């Protein structure tokens, strides 16, 4: 089983910055994609950004230019640098890992980001 533990969620003011971390442990073999999803109050979970172990990244349109995803494969950790935060960014942010071979998904329990006006 793969375990994902998120950290870094906090209460910040609009315009501020925050960096989230997700550390993976367990049996991870072969290529994979790690990413961030979020679920705001009263809304469905949505994609934020993903990154493969080979260096390819993908962002939701609303996050381009403000958020940056990165990976440290040696530490088995993925990061999300969030800048110019807006109140609408308030959500629980979930870490995800998907194996390229087999397609199995794993999820963290989430970390809360609250952006005040």
C-alpha positions as CSV (number, residue, x, y, z in Angstrom):
1,X,0.0,0.0,0.0
2,X,1.1,3.6,-0.8
3,X,0.7,6.3,1.8
4,X,0.6,10.0,1.0
5,X,0.9,12.7,3.7
6,X,0.2,16.3,2.9
7,X,1.5,19.2,4.9
8,X,1.7,23.0,4.7
9,X,-1.9,24.1,4.7
10,X,-2.6,27.3,6.6
11,X,-4.6,30.4,6.9
12,X,-3.2,33.2,4.7
13,X,-4.4,36.6,3.4
14,X,-5.2,37.3,-0.2
15,X,-2.1,38.0,-2.2
16,X,0.1,35.8,0.0
17,X,2.0,32.6,-0.8
18,X,2.1,29.1,0.6
19,X,4.0,25.9,-0.2
20,X,2.4,22.5,0.2
21,X,4.3,19.3,0.5
22,X,3.3,15.6,-0.1
23,X,5.6,12.8,1.0
24,X,5.0,9.3,-0.4
25,X,5.9,6.1,1.2
26,X,5.3,2.4,0.6
27,X,5.6,0.2,-2.5
28,X,6.0,2.5,-5.5
29,X,7.4,0.8,-8.6
30,X,7.9,2.2,-12.1
31,X,6.8,5.4,-13.7
32,X,4.1,7.5,-12.0
33,X,2.3,10.8,-11.9
34,X,1.9,12.8,-8.7
35,X,-0.4,15.7,-8.4
36,X,-2.6,18.0,-6.5
37,X,-6.4,18.3,-6.5
38,X,-8.6,20.5,-4.5
39,X,-12.2,20.6,-3.2
40,X,-13.7,23.9,-2.3
41,X,-16.8,24.2,0.0
42,X,-19.9,23.2,-2.0
43,X,-17.9,22.2,-5.1
44,X,-16.6,19.1,-6.7
45,X,-12.9,18.0,-6.5
46,X,-10.9,19.5,-9.4
47,X,-7.4,19.1,-10.8
48,X,-4.8,21.7,-9.8
49,X,-1.5,20.3,-11.3
50,X,0.3,17.1,-12.0
51,X,4.0,16.1,-12.5
52,X,5.5,12.9,-13.8
53,X,8.7,11.4,-12.4
54,X,10.3,12.2,-15.8
55,X,9.6,16.0,-15.4
56,X,6.5,16.7,-17.4
57,X,3.9,19.0,-15.8
58,X,0.3,19.8,-16.4
59,X,-1.8,22.7,-14.9
60,X,-5.4,23.6,-14.8
61,X,-6.0,26.8,-16.7
62,X,-7.0,28.8,-13.7
63,X,-3.8,27.9,-11.9
64,X,-1.3,28.7,-14.7
65,X,1.1,31.5,-13.8
66,X,0.3,31.4,-10.1
67,X,1.0,27.8,-9.0
68,X,4.1,25.7,-9.6
69,X,4.4,22.0,-9.1
70,X,7.7,20.3,-8.6
71,X,9.1,16.9,-7.5
72,X,12.1,15.6,-5.6
73,X,12.2,12.0,-6.7
74,X,15.0,11.2,-4.2
75,X,12.8,12.4,-1.3
76,X,9.7,10.9,-2.9
77,X,8.0,14.3,-2.4
78,X,5.9,16.6,-4.5
79,X,5.5,20.3,-3.8
80,X,3.0,22.9,-4.8
81,X,4.1,26.5,-4.6
82,X,1.1,28.8,-4.5
83,X,1.5,32.6,-5.1
84,X,-1.0,35.5,-5.4
85,X,-3.6,33.5,-3.5
86,X,-7.2,34.4,-3.8
87,X,-10.2,33.7,-1.5
88,X,-11.5,31.4,-4.2
89,X,-8.4,29.2,-3.7
90,X,-9.8,28.2,-0.3
91,X,-10.2,24.4,-0.4
92,X,-8.9,21.1,1.0
93,X,-5.9,20.2,-1.2
94,X,-5.4,16.5,-1.8
95,X,-2.2,14.8,-3.0
96,X,-2.6,12.0,-5.6
97,X,-0.3,9.4,-7.0
98,X,-1.2,7.3,-10.1
99,X,0.9,4.5,-11.4
100,X,1.5,4.7,-15.2
101,X,1.5,0.9,-15.5
102,X,-1.8,-0.5,-14.2
103,X,-3.4,2.9,-13.4
104,X,-3.8,2.4,-9.7
105,X,-4.6,5.6,-7.7
106,X,-3.7,6.6,-4.2
107,X,-4.9,9.7,-2.2
108,X,-3.8,11.6,0.9
109,X,-6.2,12.8,3.5
110,X,-5.9,16.4,2.5
111,X,-4.6,19.7,3.9
112,X,-6.8,22.8,4.4
113,X,-5.9,26.1,2.8
114,X,-7.9,29.1,3.8
115,X,-7.4,32.4,2.1
116,X,-9.0,35.5,3.7
117,X,-10.0,38.7,2.1
